[in-house]
Amino acid sequence: MPIVKCTHCQLEFDETVMIREENNPDVYFCCNGCQGVYHLLKDDGLDSFYEKMGNSSIAPPLQVESDSSSFDMESFRQRYIKTTEEGFSSVDLVIEGIHCAACIWLNEKVLADKEGIVEASINFTNNKAKIIWDEETIALSKVIDTIRSIGYNAYPYDRSKEDIKATKNKKDYFMRMAIAVFASMNIMMIDVAKYAGFFTGMKEETLHLVHVAEFIFSTPVLFYSGWIFFKGAYFGLKNRIVNMDLLVSAGATLTYIYSLYVLFGGAGHSYFDSVAMIITFVLVGKYLEVIGKKNAVDTMDKIRSQVPHEATIVKDGIKTVVPLDKIEVGDILEVKTGEKATVDGMLIGSSNDFIGTFDESSLSGESLPVEKRAGDSVYSGTINSGQVVRYTATKNYANSTLNSMVTLLEDALASKPQIEDTTNELSKYFSITILLLAVATFAGWYFYNGDFENALIIAISVIVIACPCALALATPIASLIGISWAAEKGLLFKEAKFIETFSKADTIILDKTGTITEGKLTVKRVIGEISKEQLPLLYALSDSSTHPVSQAIKNHLESEAFAPNRTIIELENIEQVQGKGLKAKYKDMILLGGNSELLKENQIESDLESDYTLYNFAIDGKIIASFELEDGIKEGAKELIVYLNSIDVEPIMATGDHNRVAQRVADEVGIKSYQSSLSPTDKANYISVLKEQGKRVVMVGDGINDALALSKADVAIAMGNGADVALAVSDVVILNNSLKAIEESFMISRRTFQFIKQNLGLSLVYNILTIPIAMAGYVIPLVAALSMSLSSLMVVGNSMRIRRG
C-alpha cells in the first residue's frame, strides 16, 4: 500500500489507516487530533505554520481525556506499541494520580482481572506501568477506559514529555502543600492564644471566635490540599479497597466533623488544628518523597544526555542535519572532532589503516581513547576524539546501544523485587487491621468512661499514626537508589528483582576463557607440521568461527612466519560442535579442528597432554598438528576470588578445557573448586544440580557459547564488550570487561537489600511501638500526624545512606 504523510504532523503511514475528508481529498490525517488542529489553524488564518515547518515532523496531539479510541489508531501503534516474543502487545504507560502503594495494588488488581490482559506491573517510584495484552481479546482503548473507571488517567510514556509532567506534578503538590503550610502556621499562632486562655480564663465569646478562625483556615486545607486523599479513598472504596488515603481522609474528616459540632454549640474542645496538621504533615512528607525520587532518577537523564539531538548525514556529497528518528540503517554519518556518535555503525575507510580514536568512557568506563580502523564498530554516545570520520549506520536510534541502555534502566526502575509485592500485600491487610483497631479502641474507651469526645480523639489518633506510608516506601525508594547507583558505575540491572536475588546468592560459576582469563589466546607451541596444501584448509576452518580459540589459530596463521597462501577455499557442511570445536568437509576430505573431546568423538586416538589449551587439526581421521594456546589471567581475577571468599560466596570455575588446564588456572587465581571438560549442556546441567541442592547461583560467562548455562542461573552476567550479546542473555549488564564490576554488583545489591530490610524493620518497629501508645490515649491527632510523616521521612533518609557505603 502507498505511504502518505499526515497533513498536520507529517509522519508517514499506510494510506489505508489515514483519515480523508470528502470535500478535501488531498489532505490526510493520522488521527482526529491532527485533523482538529489542522482546521483550527485554517479557521484562524494560521495555516502559514505549515510553510514555516517545512519538511519537519511534529508529534500528533493525543486525545488523552476525551476519547480513548486514539489509542487504537495505527499512528499510535507505530509510535508506542511493541510486540513481545510470545506475540502479545506491550506498551509503557504513565498512570496519573498514583501516590501510595494501595494505588499500585488497586490498578494492578483491576487490570489483572480484565480478560485479555497478560501482565500489568506498575512501579511506585515513577508511576510507569508496563501493560502486556492480547489484542485479539481486548483493545488498548478498553484498557485505558478501565484505568479511568477507577479514578486514574493513563497516557503513553514519552521521555520528552516526562520532565514536563513531573514538573507539573511537583508544582501541584507544592501549591497544595504551600496552602496547607500557610494555613497551619496561622492556626498555630491562634493556638498560642487559645491554649494560653485555658490558664488565664478566656471568655466563651472569645473562645468561639478562636474556633471560627481555626475553622476558616482548616477548611481549605482539608478540602483543597487534602482533596487528593479524598479522591483516592473514594475510588478505593468503590473497588472495595482500604488504602492509606482512606486512613488519612477518615482521620481528618472525623476530627473536622467533631470540631464543627463544638463550633456550633456542642460541649468539648475543637481540633481544627489537628485537621490542618494531619493534611499538612502528610503532604510535606509526600512532597519530599517526590523530590527524593526525582534526584535518584536523574541518573537516567545523565545517560540520555550522552546523545545529541541531531546528526549529519552525507548523501551524494551533500551534508544534511536531521533529527535522530530520521536516521536509517545504511545512512552515511559524519562525526566531527569532539562530537558524539548518534547511532551504532561501522567506520568507513579504504583499508584497515588507523582512522581515529573514540572516547568510550560513557559505555565502558575506560578513560583511555580507543583506536579505530576501517570496519571497526562505533557506538552511540561515544565521543570522536580524533579527526573527522564517517561511518555507516548499522542501527537506527531506537535500537542503538545507548538507547537500549536507557530502556533497560527504565524497565528496571519500573520493575519490583519480590519483597515489594509481599510488602504491598501486607499494606492492604494492614489498613483494614488499623480501622478495626480504631473501632475497637473507640468502643473500649467509650464503655470505659463514657466520654465520647475522648474515645473519638483516641480512635482518630490510632488511624492517623498507623498510616502505612513508611511501609509502602521501604522497598521502592531503596531499590530506586540502588539501581541508579549501579547505573552510574556501568552496571545495569534488567529488573529490580535481581538486586534481591543477587544479594542472596551463595555460589558463583565463572567461565574460564574470557572471564577469568583475558580471552586473548596466543599460540605458545606447534606440535607437528602442516604442508602448504593443508594450510589453506586450516585457515578456512578457523576463519569459520568467532570462538577465541579459532581466532587465535587464524591470527597465528596470518603471521609472517606461518602465513598461508592466500588461496580462497570454500568449505562445505561446516558444523559447530558445541564446547568441542569444528567439523567441515572439503571435496572428499573430512576436516576437524578442536579439543581432545572432539577427537574421541570421531574415534581419533591422541595421547598428547598439556597444561595449556590444546587445539588439534585433523584430516580424514589423522592428526596433522596440535597447537598449545596460552591465555593470560585477567586483571582483578585474584582480587575477585579473595572478595568472594570474604563474603561467603563460593567461586567455582567451569570450563570446557581438560583438567590440567583448569587446575593450572584455578591454582593461579586461588579457586578451590572447578569443573573441567564441560560442554555448554554440561554447564547448564551442573547449575541445575546446584540449584536442586538449595544453592542460589550467579553465572558469569562470555555471553556467546554460555547462553544455555546463563539461562539456568538465578542471575546471569555476560562479560565482554559485545553490547548486543550482553543485553540479550544477561540479567545484569556490565558495560565494561572488568571483574571489579562483579565485586561492585555484589556490594551494591547486598547493601541495597540490607537497607530494604532496615526500612521494613524501622516501619514495623514504628507501628509496633506507636499503635499501642495511641490506643492507650497518650497521643493526640496532631502529634499522630507529625509522627506518621516523620516515619516516612525516616525511611527516605535511611535509603539515602545506601550510596555512602
Buried (B, 14 or more C-beta within 10 A) or exposed (E): EEEBBBBBBBBBBEEEBBBEBEEEEEBBBBBBBBBBBBBEBEEEEEEEBBEEEEEEBBEBBBBBEEBBBBBBBBBBBBBBBEEEEEEBBBBBBBBBBBBBBBBBBBBBBBBEEBEBBBBBBBBBBBBBBBBBBBBEEBBBBBBBBBBBEBBBBBBBBBEEBBEEBBEEBBEEBBEBBEBBBBBBEBBBEBBEBBEEBEEEEBEEEEBBBBBEBBBBBBBBBBEBBBEBBBBBBBBBEEBEBBBBBBBBBBBBBBBBEBBBBBBEEEEBEBBBBBBBBBBBBBBBBBBBBBEBBBEBBEBBEEBBEBBBEEBBBBEEEEEEEBEBEBBEEEBBBBBEEEBBBBBBBBBBBEEEEEBBBBBBBBBBBBEEBBEBEBEBBBBBBBBBBBEEBBBBBBBBBEBBBBBBBBBBBBBBBBBBBEBBBEBBEBBBEBBEBBBEBBEEBBEEBBEEEEEBBBBBBBBBBBBBBBBBBBBBBBBBBBBBBBBBBBBEBBBBBBBBBBBBBBBEBBBBBBBBBBBBBBBBBEBEEBEEEBEEEBBBBBBBBBBBBEBBBBBBBBBBBEEEEEEBEEEEBEBEEBEBBEBBBBBBEBEEEBBBBBBBBBBEBBEBEEEEEBBBBBBBBBBEEEBBBBBBBBBEEBEBBBBBBEBBBEEEBBBBBBBBBBEEBBBBBBEEBBBEEBBBBBBBEBBBBBBBEBBEEEBBBBBBBBBBBBBBBBEBBBBBBBBBBBBEBBBEBBBBBBBBBBBBBBBBBBBBBBBBBBBBBBBBEBBBEBBEEBBEBBBEBEBBBBBBBBBBBBBBBBBBEBBBEBBEE
